Amino acid sequence: MQLKKIQELVQKYKSYLKSKESDTYLFWWESQAIFQQNWDVLTDGSFLDMYDNSLQNSHTKRLWKRESFYPKQIMSSFIEMETDFVKQIFKDLFNENMATDARVDRFIYYCDDLLTMYKKANPRSVENNHYHEHEMCFLYLAFRYPEKYGFYNFERFQKCMQFLGVANIPQTYDVERFCKVCKTLMTFIKKDEQILHLHQSRLKEGKHYMEESMLLVSEMMHLV
């Protein structure tokens, strides 16, 4: 990555935070706060209710429901069908003692298994997608560990790498490279006190996640 291009992107982000459009993605921080308040894989209550309560937003559902994309709906069906199994795959996904790429690959693999079981149990169902690829895995990770993970939109990541002058643009998902780039960009963001102030000033205590969040990097990537 070229230093001048990183600095240019940071300045572009600062200008965005000063603009009227700076509230465009604030619903991310609301959902992150809701997830933090509700997620408990060891709950003694209904795991399905806990999952449902963890993925909520007062403004939009488009992080988990939009045209041809229904990950929350199918995961809820998986939980109803195999509660203990789903609990375990979420425990594994959130196990920071394992490499991130291995956890993500394993989660996707088990979702493939769950979809097979679901189709066998519901032969009349036309559902043939569980929608839990890298994008959804990193949504869970970003909500569970705000200071470590951002959203992984592959096309957006590619565009960002092009903007930053990277010669070897990723052609396939590369989890470790994505995490490394996000960490680097977050370092530059955290050095700019004005950006941090502008961000904090748009948050509402009790509604948005107020602590350090890698979603700042995800938001900045959306400007390229």
N, C-alpha and C positions, 0 to 999 in steps of 0.2 A: 504494500500500500504506500502511496506517495504522501509524505507529510503535508505538503501544500494542499492536496485534495482533501485530506482529513480535516485540516483547519478550515477549508472552504465549506465543507459539509457542516461542521460545527457552527460556523457563522450563519449558514443558511437555516440551521435549526433554531438559533437564537432569534433570527428575524421572524421565523414562524411563531415562536412562543410570544412574540410581541404583537402578533396580528390578531384579527378577529376570528381567524380559523383555529386558534390554539385550543379550542375545546372539542375539536373534531373527534379525537380518540380518547377523550376523558372517560368514556364508558369502560375502557380497559381497566383503569384504576379502580373503578367502582366494583367491577366483577372480581378483581383481584382481592379487594377488601372483603367482599362477601365470601369468597372461597376461604380466605384465611380465618374468617369467623366461624365457618361451618364445617370445614373438612375434619373428619376424625375417622380414620379407617378402622379404629378399634371400638367404635361406638357400640353401646349395648342396645341402642334403639334400632330403628329400621335403617339399614344401609342404603336402601333405595331412596328413602326420604332425605337422608344426609347428602347423597349424591345430587339429588334434585335441588336441594336448598343451597348447595355449594356453587351451582352454576345458575346464577340469576343476575338480572340487570333491570333497572327501572326504565331504561331507554331503548334497548334493542336486544334481540336474541341472536344477532348474526354471527357471533363467534361460534355458535354451536347449532344454528339452524338458518339455512338459506337454501336457495334453489339447488336441488340435487346434492344436498349436504345436510345430513341429519345424525351426527355422531351422538348427541345426547339421547336422542330417541332410541337408537339401537343399543347403546350401552345400558340404558334403563331396562330394555328387554333382556339383555344378557344377565343383569343383576337379578331380575325376577327368576330367571332360569337357573343360574349357577352363582348364587350369592357368594359363597365361600371362595370359589375359584376367582371371581372378579376381585374380591378383597385382596387375595394373594398377589394377583398381577399388579394391582396398584401399589401394594407394599414393595414389590420388586422394582417397579418404576421409580419409586421415591427413595430407594436404598442408595444413598450417596457413597457407600463403600464399594460400589460397582462402577465400572466405566459407563459413561453416559450413552455411548453408541450401542453398547451391549444391552443396556436396559431398554432402550427404545426399540431395537430390533426384536428383543424378546417380547415386549408388550405387543408389537404388531403381529408377531407370530401367534401369540395366544389369542389375539382377537380373530385371527384367521380360523383358529380352532373353534372358538365360540360361535362364529358365524356358521361353520359347518354343523355344529350341534343344534343351533337355532333352526336352520333350514330342515334338518332331519326331524326336529320336534314340531315344525310347522310347515309341512310339505306344500301347503297351498300358498305360502308366502312368496311374493315376487322379489323380496329383498335379497340382493346379491352383493351388498357392500356394507362394511362396518364403519367406513369413514375414519378409521383410526390409523392414519399414517403419521408422518413426522409432524405435520402441522398441529394435529390434535394432541400428540404426545407432548409437544413443547408448550402447548397451552396449559396442560396439566402441570408441567414442570415449572413454568413461569409463575403460575398461581401458587404453587406449593413452596417454591424457593425464589421469591421475587428478586433477591440480590444476585442470583446466579444465572438465571435463564430469561431469555426473551422469546418472542414469538418467531418461529422459523417458517417464513414464507419463502420457498425456494426461488421463485422467479424474482421476488423482491431482493433477495440476497444476491442473486446474480447481477441485477442492475446496480446494486450498491457496489459490488466488486468492480464492475466496469467503470463506474463513476470515480472510484478511488484509484484507478489506474493499475489494477492488478493484471498482470500478464496472463496468468494461468487461471482463467475463470472456471469455477467448479461446474462440471457437467452432470454430476450426480450428487445426491445427498452426501454431505461430509459433516457429520455431527461435530466431531472434534474441531475441525477448522472453523465451523460456524461459531462454536462457543469461544474459541480463541479470538476471533475477530470481534465478537461482541464485547469481550473483556477489554480488548485494546481500545475500542471506541468509547467504552464507558469510562476509561481512564481519562480520556480527553474531556468528556462531558463533566466529570467530577472536578476537574481543574478549573472550570469556568463557573465562578460563583454566581454570576448573573443568570446563567441558565438555571442553576439550581434554585435561585430565588424566584425566577419567573415561573418555574414549574410549581414550586410550593404555593405560590400566591394564587394559582388557579384551582387548587385542591380545596375540598370542603371536608373538614374534620367530621368524622362520623359517617361519611359517605364514601370517600376515596381512600385508597391505601396511601399512607403518609410517609412510610419509611423508604429506604433505598430500593429502587426497582429498575431492573434491566429493561423494562418496557420503554424507558427513555431512548435506548438504542433502537428498539423496534420502531418507535415513532419517528425517529430521525431517518431511519432507512426508508420510510414511506415518502420522503421528500425528494427522492431521486427517481 
